[in-house]
Amino acid sequence: MTTIHILFLFSLLSSISPYSYASVNDFCVADLKGPDSPSGYNCKPVSSVTPDDFVFSGLVAGDTNNTFKAALTSAFVTDFPGVNGLGVSAARLDIAKGGSIPMHTHPGATELLIMVEGEITAGFMTPTALYSKTLKVGDVMVFPQGQLHFQVNSGKTKATAFLAFSSANPGAQLLDLLLFGNGLSSQIVAETTFLDVSQVKKLKARFGGKN
């Protein structure tokens, strides 16, 4: 039995990835010059790690002059190498009056939203239920990993929130861009969404789609 335990331990140690490296060592600052992988970036040599790798100073208001009237300023691993392998990252969300973050998912992370200014109506959906709430300053809402969710500025002024994610690189899939930012024929999109072809073409023009 002891031999089996030893073999199991060696097998476990040999399978440690760059992502899990941080869980058995102090940290694993991302080497952004190397390739990314599902388990994260390789570790930067400790001799070249500096305090700046653990500090991100860019979490400032973004430009909301766009289709959604919203901006996400990220502190993900590509912006903030020190979070590599730690299973955490952050972002700042700014939504101008009348703006929104459309339906989207984060395949790789749960999201935590912390309201700091204004008012946001947010929610997420499952196949059987909708969970929606109007959030004000000081409110916190969690969006479980992979669930379709949204945020809308429902107030009379701009809205700001800080976000935390349970991944160094949470990823995002925006439903509007997936549906209307592609080269799939408008006829097929119309047939699968029950929209008129003219509506689909209008949305494709807005989101950069073709056909």
Disulfide bonds with the S-S distance in Angstrom:
Cys28-Cys43 2.01
